[in-house]
Amino acid sequence: MRVLLLYALLLTVVSCTSPTASQDEQPNTQDTRVLSVEALPDAIPADGVSTMTIFVEYRVNGEPVADSTRIILLNPMGTLAAGTIYTADGVALDTLTADTVAGLGWLMAYADGVRDSIEIMFTSVDAGPGALARPSSGTRETSN
């Protein structure tokens, strides 16, 4: 019986404390993460040799992310030199070697649940400069 009374008293004391008391001491902040990817140049010949530089910038609350933050690059056309790159002062670079098939491809950068994507054009080698023109509007998407 005495154990039952002590247990009831303990439950009463515990139920009087706020379950969020420790959360009130820590500010609830939402980080703003921005990941942007760019290809320079945005179109290259589909010759299997030409290259473009992939430039990725990653910021949190307007500041560069910590060095060595991992960024994963995905693409269906061409060959990435690394595919997984790491930041230095919020910036990471990779090289994409052209595919041998002309067409419109895409490249997606992904880090910490944030992504951005761009279109990449591989132009026909034998048909001349206007064979495959880059569309006027690209698909660029960023999510937090």
The first five atom37 places (N, CA, C, CB, O) and aatype in JSON, in Angstrom:
{
  "aatype": [12, 1, 19, 10, 10, 10, 18, 0, 10, 10, 10, 16, 19, 19, 15, 4, 16, 15, 14, 16, 0, 15, 5, 3, 6, 5, 14, 2, 16, 5, 3, 16, 1, 19, 10, 15, 19, 6, 0, 10, 14, 3, 0, 9, 14, 0, 3, 7, 19, 15, 16, 12, 16, 9, 13, 19, 6, 18, 1, 19, 2, 7, 6, 14, 19, 0, 3, 15, 16, 1, 9, 9, 10, 10, 2, 14, 12, 7, 16, 10, 0, 0, 7, 16, 9, 18, 16, 0, 3, 7, 19, 0, 10, 3, 16, 10, 16, 0, 3, 16, 19, 0, 7, 10, 7, 17, 10, 12, 0, 18, 0, 3, 7, 19, 1, 3, 15, 9, 6, 9, 12, 13, 16, 15, 19, 3, 0, 7, 14, 7, 0, 10, 0, 1, 14, 15, 15, 7, 16, 1, 6, 16, 15, 2],
  "atom_mask": [
    [1, 1, 1, 1, 1],
    [1, 1, 1, 1, 1],
    [1, 1, 1, 1, 1],
    [1, 1, 1, 1, 1],
    [1, 1, 1, 1, 1],
    [1, 1, 1, 1, 1],
    [1, 1, 1, 1, 1],
    [1, 1, 1, 1, 1],
    [1, 1, 1, 1, 1],
    [1, 1, 1, 1, 1],
    [1, 1, 1, 1, 1],
    [1, 1, 1, 1, 1],
    [1, 1, 1, 1, 1],
    [1, 1, 1, 1, 1],
    [1, 1, 1, 1, 1],
    [1, 1, 1, 1, 1],
    [1, 1, 1, 1, 1],
    [1, 1, 1, 1, 1],
    [1, 1, 1, 1, 1],
    [1, 1, 1, 1, 1],
    [1, 1, 1, 1, 1],
    [1, 1, 1, 1, 1],
    [1, 1, 1, 1, 1],
    [1, 1, 1, 1, 1],
    [1, 1, 1, 1, 1],
    [1, 1, 1, 1, 1],
    [1, 1, 1, 1, 1],
    [1, 1, 1, 1, 1],
    [1, 1, 1, 1, 1],
    [1, 1, 1, 1, 1],
    [1, 1, 1, 1, 1],
    [1, 1, 1, 1, 1],
    [1, 1, 1, 1, 1],
    [1, 1, 1, 1, 1],
    [1, 1, 1, 1, 1],
    [1, 1, 1, 1, 1],
    [1, 1, 1, 1, 1],
    [1, 1, 1, 1, 1],
    [1, 1, 1, 1, 1],
    [1, 1, 1, 1, 1],
    [1, 1, 1, 1, 1],
    [1, 1, 1, 1, 1],
    [1, 1, 1, 1, 1],
    [1, 1, 1, 1, 1],
    [1, 1, 1, 1, 1],
    [1, 1, 1, 1, 1],
    [1, 1, 1, 1, 1],
    [1, 1, 1, 0, 1],
    [1, 1, 1, 1, 1],
    [1, 1, 1, 1, 1],
    [1, 1, 1, 1, 1],
    [1, 1, 1, 1, 1],
    [1, 1, 1, 1, 1],
    [1, 1, 1, 1, 1],
    [1, 1, 1, 1, 1],
    [1, 1, 1, 1, 1],
    [1, 1, 1, 1, 1],
    [1, 1, 1, 1, 1],
    [1, 1, 1, 1, 1],
    [1, 1, 1, 1, 1],
    [1, 1, 1, 1, 1],
    [1, 1, 1, 0, 1],
    [1, 1, 1, 1, 1],
    [1, 1, 1, 1, 1],
    [1, 1, 1, 1, 1],
    [1, 1, 1, 1, 1],
    [1, 1, 1, 1, 1],
    [1, 1, 1, 1, 1],
    [1, 1, 1, 1, 1],
    [1, 1, 1, 1, 1],
    [1, 1, 1, 1, 1],
    [1, 1, 1, 1, 1],
    [1, 1, 1, 1, 1],
    [1, 1, 1, 1, 1],
    [1, 1, 1, 1, 1],
    [1, 1, 1, 1, 1],
    [1, 1, 1, 1, 1],
    [1, 1, 1, 0, 1],
    [1, 1, 1, 1, 1],
    [1, 1, 1, 1, 1],
    [1, 1, 1, 1, 1],
    [1, 1, 1, 1, 1],
    [1, 1, 1, 0, 1],
    [1, 1, 1, 1, 1],
    [1, 1, 1, 1, 1],
    [1, 1, 1, 1, 1],
    [1, 1, 1, 1, 1],
    [1, 1, 1, 1, 1],
    [1, 1, 1, 1, 1],
    [1, 1, 1, 0, 1],
    [1, 1, 1, 1, 1],
    [1, 1, 1, 1, 1],
    [1, 1, 1, 1, 1],
    [1, 1, 1, 1, 1],
    [1, 1, 1, 1, 1],
    [1, 1, 1, 1, 1],
    [1, 1, 1, 1, 1],
    [1, 1, 1, 1, 1],
    [1, 1, 1, 1, 1],
    [1, 1, 1, 1, 1],
    [1, 1, 1, 1, 1],
    [1, 1, 1, 1, 1],
    [1, 1, 1, 0, 1],
    [1, 1, 1, 1, 1],
    [1, 1, 1, 0, 1],
    [1, 1, 1, 1, 1],
    [1, 1, 1, 1, 1],
    [1, 1, 1, 1, 1],
    [1, 1, 1, 1, 1],
    [1, 1, 1, 1, 1],
    [1, 1, 1, 1, 1],
    [1, 1, 1, 1, 1],
    [1, 1, 1, 0, 1],
    [1, 1, 1, 1, 1],
    [1, 1, 1, 1, 1],
    [1, 1, 1, 1, 1],
    [1, 1, 1, 1, 1],
    [1, 1, 1, 1, 1],
    [1, 1, 1, 1, 1],
    [1, 1, 1, 1, 1],
    [1, 1, 1, 1, 1],
    [1, 1, 1, 1, 1],
    [1, 1, 1, 1, 1],
    [1, 1, 1, 1, 1],
    [1, 1, 1, 1, 1],
    [1, 1, 1, 1, 1],
    [1, 1, 1, 1, 1],
    [1, 1, 1, 0, 1],
    [1, 1, 1, 1, 1],
    [1, 1, 1, 0, 1],
    [1, 1, 1, 1, 1],
    [1, 1, 1, 1, 1],
    [1, 1, 1, 1, 1],
    [1, 1, 1, 1, 1],
    [1, 1, 1, 1, 1],
    [1, 1, 1, 1, 1],
    [1, 1, 1, 1, 1],
    [1, 1, 1, 0, 1],
    [1, 1, 1, 1, 1],
    [1, 1, 1, 1, 1],
    [1, 1, 1, 1, 1],
    [1, 1, 1, 1, 1],
    [1, 1, 1, 1, 1],
    [1, 1, 1, 1, 1]
  ],
  "atom_positions": [
    [[0.82, -1.18, 0.0], [0.0, 0.0, 0.0], [0.87, 1.26, 0.0], [-0.94, -0.01, 1.21], [0.59, 2.22, -0.71]],
    [[1.91, 1.21, 0.79], [2.81, 2.36, 0.87], [3.46, 2.62, -0.5], [3.9, 2.13, 1.96], [3.63, 3.77, -0.89]],
    [[3.83, 1.57, -1.21], [4.42, 1.69, -2.54], [3.43, 2.32, -3.51], [4.88, 0.31, -3.06], [3.81, 3.13, -4.36]],
    [[2.17, 1.95, -3.38], [1.13, 2.5, -4.24], [0.96, 4.0, -4.0], [-0.19, 1.78, -4.0], [0.79, 4.76, -4.95]],
    [[1.0, 4.44, -2.75], [0.91, 5.86, -2.42], [2.11, 6.64, -2.97], [0.81, 6.05, -0.9], [1.94, 7.73, -3.51]],
    [[3.29, 6.09, -2.82], [4.49, 6.75, -3.36], [4.41, 6.87, -4.89], [5.76, 5.98, -2.94], [4.81, 7.88, -5.47]],
    [[3.9, 5.83, -5.52], [3.75, 5.84, -6.97], [2.74, 6.9, -7.4], [3.31, 4.45, -7.46], [2.98, 7.62, -8.37]],
    [[1.62, 7.01, -6.7], [0.6, 8.02, -7.01], [1.16, 9.42, -6.81], [-0.65, 7.81, -6.12], [0.88, 10.32, -7.61]],
    [[1.94, 9.62, -5.76], [2.55, 10.92, -5.49], [3.55, 11.27, -6.6], [3.26, 10.92, -4.11], [3.6, 12.41, -7.07]],
    [[4.33, 10.3, -7.02], [5.3, 10.52, -8.09], [4.59, 10.89, -9.4], [6.15, 9.26, -8.29], [5.05, 11.78, -10.11]],
    [[3.5, 10.21, -9.71], [2.74, 10.54, -10.91], [2.18, 11.95, -10.86], [1.6, 9.54, -11.1], [2.16, 12.65, -11.88]],
    [[1.73, 12.37, -9.71], [1.18, 13.72, -9.54], [2.26, 14.77, -9.78], [0.57, 13.89, -8.15], [2.02, 15.76, -10.46]],
    [[3.43, 14.55, -9.23], [4.53, 15.51, -9.39], [4.98, 15.56, -10.85], [5.72, 15.14, -8.47], [5.2, 16.64, -11.4]],
    [[5.1, 14.41, -11.47], [5.54, 14.36, -12.86], [4.52, 15.02, -13.78], [5.78, 12.91, -13.29], [4.91, 15.72, -14.71]],
    [[3.25, 14.83, -13.54], [2.22, 15.41, -14.4], [2.12, 16.92, -14.24], [0.89, 14.78, -14.1], [1.53, 17.58, -15.1]],
    [[2.65, 17.48, -13.18], [2.6, 18.93, -12.97], [3.71, 19.66, -13.73], [2.71, 19.25, -11.5], [3.62, 20.88, -13.9]],
    [[4.72, 18.96, -14.18], [5.8, 19.63, -14.91], [5.43, 19.71, -16.38], [7.14, 18.89, -14.73], [4.74, 18.84, -16.91]],
    [[5.89, 20.75, -17.03], [5.58, 20.96, -18.44], [6.47, 20.08, -19.31], [5.77, 22.45, -18.82], [7.68, 20.07, -19.13]],
    [[5.88, 19.34, -20.24], [6.7, 18.49, -21.12], [7.54, 19.3, -22.09], [5.81, 17.54, -21.89], [8.49, 18.77, -22.68]],
    [[7.22, 20.58, -22.28], [7.98, 21.42, -23.2], [8.89, 22.39, -22.47], [7.04, 22.19, -24.09], [9.4, 23.33, -23.09]],
    [[9.11, 22.2, -21.21], [9.93, 23.13, -20.44], [11.33, 23.26, -21.03], [10.03, 22.68, -18.99], [11.85, 24.37, -21.12]],
    [[11.94, 22.16, -21.43], [13.29, 22.23, -21.99], [13.27, 22.82, -23.4], [13.92, 20.85, -22.02], [14.27, 23.41, -23.82]],
    [[12.18, 22.69, -24.14], [12.09, 23.24, -25.48], [11.98, 24.76, -25.46], [10.9, 22.65, -26.22], [12.4, 25.42, -26.41]],
    [[11.43, 25.33, -24.39], [11.29, 26.78, -24.29], [12.64, 27.48, -24.21], [10.44, 27.14, -23.09], [12.76, 28.65, -24.57]],
    [[13.65, 26.77, -23.73], [14.96, 27.36, -23.57], [15.71, 27.46, -24.9], [15.77, 26.56, -22.58], [16.65, 28.25, -25.01]],
    [[15.33, 26.67, -25.89], [16.0, 26.68, -27.18], [15.13, 27.38, -28.21], [16.33, 25.24, -27.63], [13.96, 27.03, -28.37]],
    [[15.68, 28.37, -28.91], [14.88, 29.05, -29.93], [14.56, 28.11, -31.08], [15.6, 30.3, -30.45], [15.39, 27.28, -31.47]],
    [[13.37, 28.25, -31.63], [12.93, 27.42, -32.75], [13.21, 28.18, -34.04], [11.42, 27.05, -32.62], [12.42, 29.04, -34.44]],
    [[14.32, 27.87, -34.68], [14.68, 28.57, -35.91], [14.61, 27.62, -37.08], [16.09, 29.18, -35.8], [14.94, 26.44, -36.97]],
    [[14.18, 28.14, -38.19], [14.11, 27.38, -39.44], [15.23, 27.88, -40.34], [12.7, 27.54, -40.14], [15.29, 29.06, -40.66]],
    [[16.12, 26.99, -40.75], [17.2, 27.37, -41.64], [16.68, 27.5, -43.07], [18.35, 26.34, -41.58], [15.85, 26.71, -43.51]],
    [[17.19, 28.5, -43.78], [16.88, 28.67, -45.19], [18.05, 28.13, -45.99], [16.59, 30.17, -45.54], [19.15, 28.68, -45.95]],
    [[17.81, 27.04, -46.71], [18.86, 26.39, -47.49], [18.63, 26.67, -48.98], [18.89, 24.85, -47.22], [17.52, 26.49, -49.49]],
    [[19.68, 27.11, -49.65], [19.59, 27.41, -51.08], [20.72, 26.67, -51.79], [19.67, 28.95, -51.35], [21.9, 26.86, -51.5]],
    [[20.34, 25.83, -52.73], [21.29, 25.07, -53.54], [21.06, 25.48, -54.99], [21.11, 23.51, -53.35], [19.94, 25.42, -55.48]],
    [[22.11, 25.9, -55.67], [21.96, 26.28, -57.08], [23.04, 25.6, -57.9], [22.02, 27.82, -57.26], [24.2, 25.5, -57.49]],
    [[22.64, 25.12, -59.08], [23.56, 24.43, -59.98], [23.56, 25.14, -61.32], [23.17, 22.93, -60.14], [22.53, 25.61, -61.79]],
    [[24.74, 25.21, -61.94], [24.89, 25.86, -63.23], [25.91, 25.07, -64.05], [25.34, 27.35, -63.06], [26.87, 24.54, -63.51]],
    [[25.69, 25.0, -65.35], [26.63, 24.35, -66.26], [27.21, 25.39, -67.19], [25.94, 23.2, -67.06], [26.48, 26.19, -67.78]],
    [[28.53, 25.39, -67.34], [29.2, 26.35, -68.2], [30.1, 25.63, -69.17], [30.0, 27.37, -67.37], [31.03, 24.96, -68.71]],
    [[29.92, 25.72, -70.48], [28.76, 26.33, -71.13], [27.53, 25.44, -70.95], [29.04, 26.56, -72.62], [27.65, 24.32, -70.47]],
    [[26.36, 25.93, -71.33], [25.13, 25.15, -71.13], [24.85, 24.18, -72.27], [23.96, 26.09, -70.97], [23.9, 23.4, -72.19]],
    [[25.65, 24.23, -73.33], [25.51, 23.29, -74.46], [26.89, 22.95, -74.99], [24.6, 23.89, -75.59], [27.76, 23.82, -75.1]],
    [[27.1, 21.66, -75.33], [28.36, 21.21, -75.91], [28.07, 20.18, -76.99], [29.31, 20.61, -74.81], [27.0, 19.56, -76.99]],
    [[29.0, 19.98, -77.93], [28.8, 18.98, -78.97], [28.74, 17.57, -78.38], [29.92, 19.06, -80.02], [29.45, 17.26, -77.42]],
    [[27.91, 16.74, -78.96], [27.78, 15.35, -78.5], [28.86, 14.5, -79.17], [26.36, 14.79, -78.82], [28.56, 13.61, -79.97]],
    [[30.11, 14.8, -78.84], [31.24, 14.12, -79.47], [31.97, 13.15, -78.55], [32.21, 15.14, -79.99], [32.94, 12.52, -78.96]],
    [[31.52, 13.04, -77.3], [32.15, 12.14, -76.35], [33.45, 12.67, -75.78], [0.0, 0.0, 0.0], [34.1, 11.99, -74.98]],
    [[33.85, 13.88, -76.18], [35.13, 14.45, -75.75], [34.95, 15.82, -75.09], [36.07, 14.57, -76.93], [35.63, 16.12, -74.11]],
    [[34.05, 16.63, -75.61], [33.85, 17.99, -75.09], [33.41, 17.93, -73.63], [32.79, 18.74, -75.93], [32.78, 16.97, -73.18]],
    [[33.77, 18.98, -72.89], [33.43, 19.02, -71.46], [32.76, 20.33, -71.09], [34.69, 18.82, -70.61], [32.9, 21.34, -71.78]],
    [[32.04, 20.29, -70.0], [31.47, 21.49, -69.39], [31.75, 21.42, -67.9], [29.92, 21.6, -69.68], [31.89, 20.34, -67.33]],
    [[31.83, 22.58, -67.28], [32.06, 22.65, -65.85], [30.73, 22.77, -65.14], [32.98, 23.85, -65.49], [29.89, 23.59, -65.51]],
    [[30.53, 21.96, -64.12], [29.33, 22.01, -63.29], [29.69, 22.77, -62.03], [28.77, 20.56, -62.96], [30.58, 22.37, -61.28]],
    [[28.98, 23.86, -61.8], [29.23, 24.75, -60.68], [28.04, 24.66, -59.73], [29.46, 26.23, -61.16], [26.91, 24.92, -60.14]],
    [[28.27, 24.3, -58.47], [27.2, 24.19, -57.48], [27.53, 25.1, -56.31], [27.01, 22.71, -57.01], [28.64, 25.07, -55.78]],
    [[26.55, 25.9, -55.91], [26.7, 26.77, -54.73], [25.64, 26.37, -53.72], [26.58, 28.29, -55.11], [24.47, 26.17, -54.07]],
    [[26.05, 26.27, -52.46], [25.15, 25.84, -51.39], [25.31, 26.77, -50.21], [25.42, 24.36, -50.98], [26.4, 26.93, -49.66]],
    [[24.18, 27.4, -49.81], [24.19, 28.35, -48.69], [23.08, 28.01, -47.7], [24.03, 29.8, -49.2], [22.02, 27.5, -48.07]],
    [[23.34, 28.31, -46.44], [22.34, 28.16, -45.38], [22.24, 29.52, -44.69], [22.73, 27.02, -44.35], [23.23, 30.05, -44.18]],
    [[21.04, 30.08, -44.68], [20.79, 31.41, -44.12], [21.72, 32.45, -44.74], [20.97, 31.39, -42.6], [22.19, 33.36, -44.04]],
    [[21.99, 32.33, -46.03], [22.81, 33.3, -46.75], [24.31, 33.1, -46.6], [0.0, 0.0, 0.0], [25.08, 33.8, -47.26]],
    [[24.73, 32.17, -45.78], [26.16, 31.92, -45.55], [26.57, 30.61, -46.22], [26.47, 31.86, -44.03], [25.76, 29.69, -46.31]],
    [[27.81, 30.52, -46.7], [28.28, 29.26, -47.29], [28.21, 28.13, -46.27], [29.73, 29.42, -47.81], [28.46, 28.33, -45.08]],
    [[27.87, 26.94, -46.75], [27.84, 25.77, -45.86], [29.25, 25.44, -45.42], [27.18, 24.55, -46.56], [30.23, 25.94, -45.98]],
    [[29.35, 24.59, -44.41], [30.66, 24.17, -43.91], [31.43, 23.47, -45.02], [30.5, 23.23, -42.69], [30.85, 22.78, -45.86]],
    [[32.74, 23.64, -45.01], [33.59, 22.94, -45.97], [33.37, 21.44, -45.87], [35.07, 23.29, -45.74], [33.07, 20.92, -44.79]],
    [[33.52, 20.77, -46.97], [33.38, 19.31, -47.09], [31.94, 18.83, -46.98], [34.21, 18.64, -46.04], [31.71, 17.65, -46.69]],
    [[30.97, 19.72, -47.2], [29.58, 19.28, -47.26], [29.4, 18.52, -48.58], [28.58, 20.49, -47.16], [29.79, 19.0, -49.64]],
    [[28.8, 17.33, -48.51], [28.66, 16.47, -49.68], [27.48, 16.89, -50.55], [28.48, 15.01, -49.24], [26.39, 17.18, -50.05]],
    [[27.72, 16.93, -51.85], [26.69, 17.2, -52.85], [26.72, 16.06, -53.86], [26.91, 18.6, -53.55], [27.79, 15.69, -54.37]],
    [[25.56, 15.5, -54.15], [25.46, 14.4, -55.1], [24.89, 14.94, -56.41], [24.57, 13.25, -54.54], [23.88, 15.65, -56.41]],
    [[25.54, 14.61, -57.51], [25.08, 15.01, -58.84], [24.55, 13.78, -59.57], [26.22, 15.69, -59.65], [25.15, 12.71, -59.52]],
    [[23.41, 13.95, -60.24], [22.79, 12.87, -61.0], [22.51, 13.36, -62.41], [21.49, 12.36, -60.32], [22.05, 14.49, -62.6]],
    [[22.78, 12.52, -63.41], [22.49, 12.88, -64.8], [22.35, 11.63, -65.64], [23.59, 13.79, -65.37], [23.04, 10.65, -65.41]],
    [[21.44, 11.65, -66.64], [21.26, 10.48, -67.5], [22.13, 10.5, -68.76], [19.82, 10.38, -67.9], [22.29, 9.47, -69.41]],
    [[22.7, 11.65, -69.12], [23.49, 11.77, -70.34], [24.85, 12.36, -70.01], [22.76, 12.64, -71.4], [24.96, 13.25, -69.17]],
    [[25.89, 11.86, -70.67], [27.23, 12.33, -70.41], [27.82, 11.61, -69.21], [0.0, 0.0, 0.0], [27.17, 10.77, -68.59]],
    [[29.07, 11.94, -68.89], [29.77, 11.28, -67.79], [30.37, 12.32, -66.86], [30.88, 10.35, -68.33], [31.14, 13.19, -67.28]],
    [[30.01, 12.24, -65.59], [30.57, 13.13, -64.58], [31.93, 12.62, -64.13], [29.61, 13.26, -63.37], [32.13, 11.41, -63.99]],
    [[32.87, 13.54, -63.91], [34.2, 13.14, -63.44], [34.11, 12.53, -62.04], [35.16, 14.35, -63.43], [34.79, 11.54, -61.76]],
    [[33.3, 13.11, -61.16], [33.2, 12.62, -59.78], [31.8, 12.12, -59.45], [33.61, 13.72, -58.8], [31.63, 10.98, -59.02]],
    [[30.8, 12.95, -59.64], [29.42, 12.58, -59.28], [29.08, 12.93, -57.85], [0.0, 0.0, 0.0], [27.97, 13.37, -57.56]],
    [[30.02, 12.73, -56.95], [29.88, 13.18, -55.56], [30.98, 14.2, -55.34], [29.96, 11.98, -54.53], [32.16, 13.89, -55.48]],
    [[30.57, 15.42, -54.98], [31.54, 16.5, -54.81], [31.38, 17.11, -53.43], [31.36, 17.58, -55.9], [30.36, 16.91, -52.77]],
    [[32.39, 17.84, -52.99], [32.4, 18.41, -51.64], [32.7, 19.9, -51.72], [33.45, 17.69, -50.75], [33.49, 20.35, -52.55]],
    [[32.05, 20.66, -50.85], [32.16, 22.11, -50.89], [33.46, 22.63, -50.28], [30.98, 22.73, -50.17], [34.08, 22.0, -49.42]],
    [[33.84, 23.81, -50.76], [34.89, 24.64, -50.18], [34.35, 26.05, -50.28], [36.31, 24.47, -50.92], [34.13, 26.55, -51.38]],
    [[34.13, 26.7, -49.15], [33.51, 28.03, -49.11], [32.14, 28.04, -49.78], [34.43, 29.06, -49.77], [31.77, 29.03, -50.42]],
    [[31.4, 26.95, -49.65], [30.04, 26.87, -50.18], [29.94, 26.54, -51.65], [0.0, 0.0, 0.0], [28.84, 26.52, -52.21]],
    [[31.07, 26.27, -52.3], [31.1, 26.01, -53.74], [31.73, 24.64, -54.0], [31.87, 27.12, -54.49], [32.67, 24.24, -53.33]],
    [[31.19, 23.93, -54.99], [31.75, 22.65, -55.42], [31.7, 22.58, -56.94], [30.99, 21.45, -54.77], [30.76, 23.07, -57.56]],
    [[32.71, 21.96, -57.53], [32.82, 21.87, -58.99], [32.98, 20.42, -59.43], [33.99, 22.71, -59.5], [33.54, 19.6, -58.71]],
    [[32.48, 20.13, -60.63], [32.7, 18.84, -61.27], [32.79, 19.1, -62.77], [31.55, 17.81, -60.92], [32.47, 20.2, -63.23]],
    [[33.22, 18.11, -63.52], [33.32, 18.22, -64.97], [32.44, 17.14, -65.59], [34.79, 18.08, -65.45], [32.47, 15.98, -65.18]],
    [[31.66, 17.55, -66.59], [30.8, 16.62, -67.32], [31.35, 16.47, -68.73], [29.31, 17.12, -67.34], [31.51, 17.46, -69.45]],
    [[31.64, 15.24, -69.13], [32.1, 14.95, -70.49], [30.88, 14.6, -71.34], [33.15, 13.78, -70.51], [29.98, 13.89, -70.9]],
    [[30.87, 15.13, -72.56], [29.71, 14.98, -73.45], [29.37, 13.53, -73.73], [29.98, 15.69, -74.75], [30.23, 12.65, -73.73]],
    [[28.1, 13.31, -73.97], [27.59, 12.04, -74.45], [27.92, 11.95, -75.94], [26.03, 11.9, -74.19], [28.38, 12.93, -76.53]],
    [[27.69, 10.81, -76.55], [27.88, 10.68, -78.0], [26.55, 10.74, -78.75], [28.6, 9.38, -78.33], [26.52, 10.6, -79.97]],
    [[25.47, 10.95, -78.02], [24.14, 11.06, -78.61], [23.64, 12.48, -78.37], [23.15, 10.0, -78.0], [23.63, 12.97, -77.24]],
    [[23.22, 13.15, -79.44], [22.69, 14.5, -79.31], [21.33, 14.47, -78.64], [22.59, 15.18, -80.7], [20.56, 13.53, -78.81]],
    [[21.04, 15.5, -77.87], [19.74, 15.6, -77.22], [19.78, 16.49, -76.0], [0.0, 0.0, 0.0], [20.82, 17.04, -75.63]],
    [[18.63, 16.6, -75.39], [18.48, 17.42, -74.2], [18.55, 16.52, -72.98], [17.15, 18.23, -74.23], [17.77, 15.57, -72.86]],
    [[19.46, 16.81, -72.1], [19.59, 16.06, -70.85], [19.35, 16.98, -69.67], [0.0, 0.0, 0.0], [19.0, 18.15, -69.84]],
    [[19.53, 16.46, -68.51], [19.37, 17.26, -67.3], [20.42, 16.83, -66.3], [17.94, 17.11, -66.7], [21.01, 15.75, -66.42]],
    [[20.64, 17.66, -65.33], [21.55, 17.36, -64.24], [20.9, 17.84, -62.96], [22.96, 18.03, -64.46], [20.39, 18.96, -62.89]],
    [[20.91, 17.0, -61.94], [20.32, 17.37, -60.65], [21.4, 17.34, -59.59], [19.15, 16.43, -60.28], [22.2, 16.41, -59.52]],
    [[21.42, 18.37, -58.75], [22.3, 18.43, -57.59], [21.44, 18.24, -56.35], [23.1, 19.8, -57.52], [20.34, 18.78, -56.26]],
    [[21.95, 17.46, -55.4], [21.18, 17.12, -54.2], [22.1, 17.19, -52.98], [20.54, 15.71, -54.32], [23.2, 16.64, -52.99]],
    [[21.63, 17.87, -51.92], [22.39, 17.94, -50.66], [21.43, 18.23, -49.52], [23.5, 19.04, -50.73], [20.62, 19.15, -49.6]],
    [[21.5, 17.46, -48.47], [20.73, 17.68, -47.24], [19.23, 17.86, -47.5], [21.26, 18.9, -46.52], [18.59, 18.68, -46.83]],
    [[18.67, 17.14, -48.45], [17.25, 17.23, -48.73], [16.86, 18.38, -49.64], [0.0, 0.0, 0.0], [15.67, 18.58, -49.9]],
    [[17.83, 19.14, -50.13], [17.57, 20.27, -51.03], [18.09, 19.87, -52.41], [18.26, 21.6, -50.52], [19.12, 19.21, -52.51]],
    [[17.37, 20.27, -53.47], [17.81, 19.93, -54.81], [17.6, 21.08, -55.78], [17.09, 18.68, -55.29], [16.78, 21.96, -55.55]],
    [[18.36, 21.03, -56.85], [18.2, 21.97, -57.95], [18.56, 21.21, -59.22], [19.1, 23.26, -57.76], [19.39, 20.3, -59.19]],
    [[17.95, 21.57, -60.33], [18.26, 20.88, -61.58], [18.33, 21.87, -62.73], [17.21, 19.8, -61.87], [17.74, 22.95, -62.69]],
    [[19.07, 21.47, -63.76], [19.21, 22.28, -64.96], [19.13, 21.37, -66.18], [20.55, 23.08, -64.95], [19.33, 20.16, -66.08]],
    [[18.83, 21.97, -67.32], [18.86, 21.26, -68.59], [20.25, 21.42, -69.2], [17.76, 21.78, -69.56], [20.89, 22.46, -69.06]],
    [[20.69, 20.37, -69.88], [21.98, 20.39, -70.56], [21.75, 19.93, -72.0], [23.04, 19.47, -69.83], [21.08, 18.93, -72.23]],
    [[22.3, 20.67, -72.94], [22.12, 20.35, -74.35], [23.39, 19.74, -74.93], [21.71, 21.6, -75.14], [24.48, 20.31, -74.81]],
    [[23.23, 18.58, -75.57], [24.31, 17.97, -76.33], [23.92, 18.13, -77.8], [24.53, 16.44, -75.94], [22.98, 17.48, -78.27]],
    [[24.64, 18.98, -78.52], [24.27, 19.31, -79.9], [24.85, 18.28, -80.88], [24.76, 20.71, -80.27], [25.88, 17.67, -80.62]],
    [[24.16, 18.12, -81.99], [24.59, 17.2, -83.03], [25.9, 17.67, -83.63], [23.5, 17.06, -84.13], [26.05, 18.85, -83.95]],
    [[26.84, 16.78, -83.79], [28.16, 17.13, -84.3], [28.12, 17.33, -85.81], [29.18, 16.06, -83.94], [28.74, 18.27, -86.31]],
    [[27.42, 16.48, -86.56], [27.44, 16.51, -88.02], [26.37, 17.4, -88.65], [27.28, 15.14, -88.53], [26.44, 17.65, -89.85]],
    [[25.4, 17.87, -87.91], [24.3, 18.63, -88.49], [24.51, 20.14, -88.44], [23.02, 18.29, -87.79], [23.67, 20.88, -88.95]],
    [[25.59, 20.62, -87.87], [25.84, 22.06, -87.82], [25.36, 22.68, -86.53], [0.0, 0.0, 0.0], [24.74, 22.01, -85.7]],
    [[25.65, 23.97, -86.35], [25.38, 24.64, -85.08], [23.91, 24.76, -84.7], [25.96, 25.98, -85.11], [23.59, 24.8, -83.51]],
    [[22.98, 24.83, -85.67], [21.57, 25.01, -85.34], [20.76, 23.73, -85.28], [0.0, 0.0, 0.0], [19.54, 23.78, -85.22]],
    [[21.42, 22.58, -85.3], [20.71, 21.3, -85.37], [19.79, 21.07, -84.18], [21.7, 20.17, -85.46], [18.63, 20.69, -84.36]],
    [[20.28, 21.28, -83.02], [19.46, 21.15, -81.81], [19.62, 22.43, -81.01], [19.86, 19.89, -80.95], [20.64, 22.64, -80.37]],
    [[18.62, 23.26, -81.05], [18.69, 24.53, -80.32], [18.19, 24.33, -78.9], [17.88, 25.62, -81.02], [17.27, 23.56, -78.66]],
    [[18.8, 25.01, -77.97], [18.39, 24.95, -76.58], [17.03, 25.62, -76.44], [19.44, 25.62, -75.66], [16.84, 26.71, -76.97]],
    [[16.07, 25.0, -75.74], [14.76, 25.61, -75.52], [14.89, 26.95, -74.8], [13.85, 24.66, -74.73], [15.84, 27.16, -74.04]],
    [[13.95, 27.83, -75.03], [14.02, 29.16, -74.43], [13.82, 29.15, -72.93], [13.01, 30.06, -75.05], [14.34, 30.03, -72.24]],
    [[13.09, 28.19, -72.39], [12.9, 28.15, -70.94], [13.36, 26.8, -70.41], [11.42, 28.41, -70.55], [13.01, 25.75, -70.96]],
    [[14.14, 26.84, -69.34], [14.63, 25.62, -68.73], [13.78, 25.24, -67.54], [0.0, 0.0, 0.0], [12.94, 26.01, -67.09]],
    [[14.01, 24.04, -67.04], [13.32, 23.64, -65.82], [14.31, 23.74, -64.68], [12.73, 22.19, -65.94], [15.31, 23.02, -64.66]],
    [[14.03, 24.59, -63.78], [14.9, 24.79, -62.64], [14.04, 24.69, -61.41], [15.64, 26.15, -62.71], [13.03, 25.4, -61.28]],
    [[14.42, 23.82, -60.48], [13.57, 23.65, -59.32], [14.43, 23.56, -58.08], [12.69, 22.4, -59.46], [15.47, 22.91, -58.06]],
    [[13.97, 24.23, -57.04], [14.67, 24.21, -55.76], [13.64, 23.94, -54.69], [15.43, 25.55, -55.49], [12.57, 24.55, -54.68]],
    [[13.95, 23.04, -53.78], [13.04, 22.77, -52.67], [13.81, 22.81, -51.38], [12.33, 21.41, -52.83], [15.02, 22.54, -51.35]],
    [[13.13, 23.15, -50.32], [13.78, 23.21, -49.01], [13.45, 22.0, -48.22], [13.38, 24.44, -48.24], [13.91, 21.86, -47.08]]
  ]
}
